Amino acid sequence: MKRSADARSRIEAFADEGVRAPVRGMRIAILHYTLPPVIGGVERVVGEQAAALRTLEHEVTLFDRSADAHIRFQAWMERECPHAPMTKADEGSRAPQRSAVIVHNVFTMAFDLAWTRELLELTQTRPDIRWINWVHDVRWSENVPLAVHVAVSAHRKSEYAQVTAEPIYVIPNGCDAVAVLGLTETVAALKLDNAGLVLLHPTRFVRRKNIELGLRVLAELSEAFYVVTAAPDPHQADGMAYFSELEELAMALGVRERVLFLGESSPLSDDDVRSLYQMADALFFPSTQEGYGLPLIEAALHGVPVFCSDIPAHREVAVGAEFFALSESAESVAKKIRAHVGVALRQERRGLMRRLAWERIGREMVNPLLLGGSAP
């Protein structure tokens, strides 16, 4: 969707992250005892890590400990790393490494001791390859590989530091939040995790929905994005006129780049709306009149804090909502939103998504190690 792409670019412009150029052309093998679709924590990490590295334009191949995979890994070594092995004496003059092997747990959990010892020897005889020892667990430490050591937490680092005095980098396991939350492609493309605060207003372009108050509140929340699901109905002249007035007001308030009228190009599906509830920090529902107010129920079921106008229907329907008078100033309403504990928790939740996004971890933490540098 063009509109989704435009919205995504707006949100990314507000993201508080540095952008580093991707490393291209690295040939990477990732090793673990078992691989997806086998269910397990490390298996999931391996699959998501591989997908993220491919997104960063690396060539990634996965291998488990099966006999067939062993043969294929040997073939991969010959095909991708065909030059003669180098000794430590050659290390200072060799060209930059273009191949890497990321070994998950095999060096520290010797379920197949023969395989572990084979890989240990390869780290000694093939220094032309960038070996990365990715430590989830420490259950075997008879030998330490000649590799870059990565621990998934500070706790694991402290454990492995008892085994080796070599540097150990902490890189957390990422999380594919899009999959965990079941976000649709349309909503995932918006990159709402990069927004400082997300106000959701599921509505149509009808004057009683009071969308203009949402724009004025947005002007008081410099870090926020206001997500409106509506689309102007071409069969309702006033709806089109109201939409034009809202666009003009958004421009006058200087907030147009932080307003997402998602229904402009095509209608949203029910799954899209459910995904928006997953990404919202608050439901904003400032109607001047309603007969019921279904979004108040939907937001409560999704655990999204509700801020709504104090009108009879809302009083009857809303569960645990924060009410505001229609005469209340936008500044006052904005202060209520910013001070709400539930909103802060939702913001932290999206911050977690941003912090553990595999693409970010791959770009900012894994790529430097692949290049021969160190992780931040």
C-alpha positions in Angstrom: 0.0 0.0 0.0 1.3 3.4 -0.9 -0.2 5.0 2.2 1.4 2.4 4.4 4.8 3.2 2.8 4.2 6.9 3.4 3.2 6.4 7.0 6.2 4.1 7.6 8.6 6.7 6.3 7.0 9.3 8.6 7.4 7.1 11.6 11.0 6.1 10.7 11.9 9.8 10.5 11.0 10.1 14.2 12.9 6.9 15.2 15.6 7.6 17.7 18.0 5.1 16.2 21.3 5.4 14.3 21.4 3.8 10.9 24.5 1.9 9.8 25.1 0.7 6.3 24.6 -3.1 5.9 27.4 -5.5 5.3 26.9 -7.1 1.9 28.1 -10.5 0.6 29.1 -12.3 3.7 28.7 -16.1 3.5 27.4 -17.3 6.8 26.7 -20.8 8.1 24.7 -21.2 11.3 25.1 -24.4 13.3 22.9 -25.9 16.0 22.0 -29.5 17.1 18.4 -29.1 15.7 16.7 -26.5 13.5 13.2 -25.2 12.8 10.6 -26.5 12.5 11.7 -28.3 15.6 10.1 -26.4 18.5 12.6 -24.9 21.0 13.9 -21.6 22.2 17.3 -21.8 20.5 15.8 -23.3 17.3 13.5 -20.3 17.1 16.4 -17.9 17.7 18.4 -19.6 14.9 15.6 -19.3 12.4 14.9 -15.7 13.2 18.6 -14.8 13.3 19.0 -16.3 9.8 16.0 -14.4 8.4 17.4 -11.1 9.8 20.9 -11.7 8.4 19.4 -12.4 5.0 17.5 -9.2 5.2 20.9 -7.5 5.7 22.0 -9.1 2.4 24.1 -11.9 3.7 24.0 -15.4 2.3 23.0 -17.7 5.1 22.8 -21.5 5.3 21.7 -23.5 8.3 23.1 -26.9 9.4 22.2 -29.3 12.2 24.1 -32.3 13.5 22.6 -34.9 11.2 24.8 -37.0 9.0 23.4 -35.4 5.9 23.9 -31.9 7.2 27.5 -32.8 8.1 28.2 -33.7 4.5 26.5 -30.6 3.3 28.5 -28.4 5.8 31.8 -29.9 4.5 30.7 -29.1 0.9 29.8 -25.6 2.1 33.3 -25.2 3.5 34.9 -26.3 0.3 32.6 -24.2 -1.9 32.4 -21.0 0.2 35.9 -21.1 1.8 38.0 -22.8 -0.8 41.3 -21.0 -0.2 44.1 -22.8 1.7 43.9 -22.7 5.5 46.2 -20.1 7.1 48.3 -20.2 10.2 48.4 -17.7 12.9 51.6 -16.3 11.3 49.7 -15.4 8.2 46.9 -13.7 10.1 48.3 -10.1 9.9 48.5 -10.2 6.1 45.4 -12.0 5.1 42.5 -10.4 3.3 39.3 -9.5 5.2 37.2 -12.5 6.1 34.2 -13.0 3.9 32.9 -16.2 5.5 31.6 -16.8 9.0 30.3 -19.7 11.0 28.0 -18.9 13.9 27.9 -21.9 16.3 24.9 -22.0 18.7 25.7 -24.0 21.9 27.7 -26.7 20.3 30.9 -25.5 21.9 29.3 -25.3 25.4 26.8 -28.2 25.4 28.6 -31.2 24.0 25.6 -33.5 23.2 27.7 -34.8 20.3 31.3 -34.6 21.6 32.8 -35.8 18.2 31.1 -32.9 16.4 32.1 -30.4 19.1 35.8 -31.5 18.9 35.7 -31.4 15.1 34.5 -27.8 15.2 37.0 -26.9 17.9 39.8 -28.1 15.6 38.4 -26.2 12.7 38.6 -23.0 14.7 42.3 -23.6 15.0 43.0 -24.7 11.4 40.7 -22.3 9.6 41.4 -18.8 11.0 40.4 -17.4 7.6 36.8 -18.0 8.7 35.2 -15.8 11.2 34.0 -18.2 14.0 31.4 -16.9 16.4 30.7 -19.0 19.6 27.1 -18.1 20.5 26.5 -19.1 24.1 23.0 -19.7 25.4 24.0 -22.3 28.0 27.3 -23.4 29.7 27.3 -27.1 30.4 30.7 -28.1 28.9 33.9 -26.2 29.0 36.8 -28.6 28.5 38.1 -26.6 25.6 37.5 -23.0 24.4 37.2 -22.4 20.6 39.4 -19.9 18.8 36.4 -17.7 18.2 34.5 -14.5 19.0 32.5 -15.3 22.1 28.9 -14.0 22.4 26.7 -14.5 25.4 22.9 -14.0 25.3 22.8 -12.2 28.7 25.1 -10.6 31.2 24.4 -13.6 33.5 25.7 -16.0 30.8 28.7 -13.8 30.2 29.6 -14.0 33.9 29.3 -17.8 33.8 31.5 -18.1 30.6 34.0 -15.6 32.0 34.9 -18.4 34.5 36.0 -20.5 31.5 37.9 -18.0 29.4 39.6 -14.6 29.9 38.9 -13.7 26.3 36.4 -10.9 25.5 32.8 -11.9 25.7 30.2 -9.8 24.0 26.6 -9.7 25.2 24.0 -9.8 22.4 20.5 -10.5 23.5 18.3 -13.0 21.6 15.9 -11.0 19.4 12.2 -11.5 19.1 10.0 -11.4 16.0 7.2 -9.4 17.5 5.3 -9.3 14.2 4.9 -13.1 14.5 4.4 -13.2 18.2 1.6 -10.5 18.1 0.2 -11.8 14.8 0.4 -8.4 13.1 -0.8 -8.1 9.6 1.5 -7.1 6.8 -0.2 -3.7 6.5 0.2 -2.8 10.2 3.7 -4.3 10.5 4.8 -2.1 7.5 3.8 1.0 9.5 6.7 0.4 11.9 4.7 1.8 14.8 7.2 0.5 17.3 9.4 3.5 16.3 6.7 6.0 17.4 7.0 7.6 20.8 3.3 7.2 21.6 0.5 5.8 19.6 -3.1 7.1 19.9 -5.7 4.9 18.1 -9.0 6.2 17.0 -11.2 3.6 15.1 -13.8 5.8 13.5 -15.5 7.1 10.4 -15.3 10.7 9.1 -18.4 11.9 10.8 -18.4 15.2 12.7 -19.8 13.8 15.9 -16.6 11.6 16.1 -14.8 14.9 17.0 -11.5 13.9 15.3 -10.4 17.6 15.5 -10.0 17.2 19.2 -7.6 14.3 18.5 -5.5 16.6 16.3 -5.4 19.3 19.0 -4.3 16.7 21.6 -1.7 15.5 19.2 -0.3 19.0 19.0 0.3 18.8 22.8 2.1 15.4 22.5 5.2 16.0 20.4 6.3 12.3 20.5 2.9 10.9 19.5 1.2 9.6 16.3 -2.5 9.7 15.9 -3.8 6.7 14.0 -7.3 7.1 12.5 -8.9 4.2 10.7 -11.4 6.2 8.8 -11.8 6.8 5.1 -13.8 9.7 3.6 -17.0 8.3 2.1 -17.3 9.7 -1.5 -21.1 9.2 -1.3 -21.4 11.6 1.7 -20.6 15.2 0.7 -20.2 16.3 4.3 -17.9 13.5 5.1 -15.6 14.6 2.3 -15.9 18.2 3.5 -15.1 17.2 7.0 -12.0 15.3 5.9 -10.8 18.3 4.0 -11.3 20.5 7.1 -9.3 18.0 9.2 -6.4 18.0 6.7 -6.4 21.8 6.9 -6.4 21.8 10.7 -3.6 19.2 10.9 -1.5 21.4 8.6 -2.3 24.5 10.6 -1.4 22.7 13.9 1.9 21.4 12.3 0.9 17.8 13.0 0.0 16.5 9.5 3.2 14.3 9.4 2.1 12.6 12.6 -1.5 11.8 11.6 -2.1 8.5 9.8 -5.5 8.4 8.0 -5.1 4.8 7.2 -8.3 4.3 5.2 -7.4 6.9 2.5 -6.1 4.4 0.0 -8.1 1.2 0.8 -10.3 0.0 3.7 -8.7 -1.9 6.6 -9.6 -5.5 7.4 -10.7 -6.7 10.8 -7.3 -8.3 11.2 -5.7 -4.9 10.5 -7.8 -3.3 13.2 -6.9 -6.1 15.7 -3.2 -5.5 14.9 -3.6 -1.8 15.5 -5.0 -2.5 19.0 -1.8 -4.6 19.6 0.3 -1.6 18.7 -1.7 1.2 20.4 -0.7 2.8 23.7 -4.1 4.3 24.2 -7.6 4.4 22.6 -8.7 8.0 22.1 -12.5 8.3 21.6 -13.7 11.9 21.9 -17.2 11.6 20.4 -19.7 14.3 21.1 -22.5 11.7 21.0 -22.7 7.9 20.6 -25.4 5.2 20.9 -22.9 2.7 22.2 -19.2 2.9 21.5 -17.9 -0.5 20.5 -14.2 0.4 20.4 -14.4 1.0 24.1 -15.2 -2.7 24.6 -12.6 -3.8 22.0 -9.9 -1.7 23.6 -10.6 -3.1 27.1 -10.5 -6.7 25.7 -7.1 -5.9 24.2 -5.8 -4.3 27.4 -5.5 -0.9 25.8 -6.0 2.1 28.1 -9.1 4.1 27.1 -9.5 7.9 27.1 -13.0 8.9 26.1 -15.4 11.8 26.3 -17.8 11.9 29.3 -21.1 11.3 27.6 -23.9 8.9 28.7 -23.2 6.1 26.3 -19.6 6.0 27.2 -20.4 6.0 30.9 -22.6 3.0 30.3 -20.3 1.0 28.2 -16.7 1.8 29.1 -14.7 -0.4 31.5 -11.9 1.3 33.5 -11.8 4.3 31.2 -10.4 7.7 31.8 -13.1 10.2 31.1 -12.7 13.9 30.1 -15.3 16.6 29.6 -15.9 17.8 26.1 -15.1 21.3 27.4 -11.7 20.2 28.7 -8.7 21.7 27.0 -6.5 19.6 24.7 -3.6 20.4 27.0 -5.4 18.9 30.0 -6.4 15.8 28.1 -2.8 15.3 26.8 -1.4 15.6 30.4 -3.8 12.8 31.5 -2.6 10.6 28.6 1.1 11.2 29.3 0.7 10.6 33.1 -1.3 7.3 32.8 0.6 4.3 34.1 -1.1 2.0 31.6 0.0 4.1 28.7 3.6 4.1 30.0 3.5 0.3 30.2 2.3 0.0 26.6 5.1 2.4 25.5 7.6 0.1 27.3 6.1 -2.9 25.5 6.7 -1.2 22.1 10.2 -0.2 23.3 10.9 -3.8 24.0 9.8 -4.7 20.4 12.2 -2.0 19.1 15.1 -3.0 21.3 14.8 -6.7 20.5 14.0 -6.4 16.8 16.3 -8.8 15.0 17.0 -6.4 12.1 18.3 -3.9 14.6 20.4 -6.5 16.5 21.8 -7.8 13.3 22.7 -4.4 11.9 24.0 -2.8 15.1 25.5 -5.7 17.0 26.1 -8.8 14.8 27.4 -7.0 11.7 30.3 -5.3 13.5 31.4 -8.8 14.7 31.2 -10.2 11.2 33.4 -7.3 10.0 36.0 -8.1 12.5 35.2 -5.4 15.0 33.4 -5.5 18.3 29.8 -5.3 19.3 28.6 -2.1 21.0 
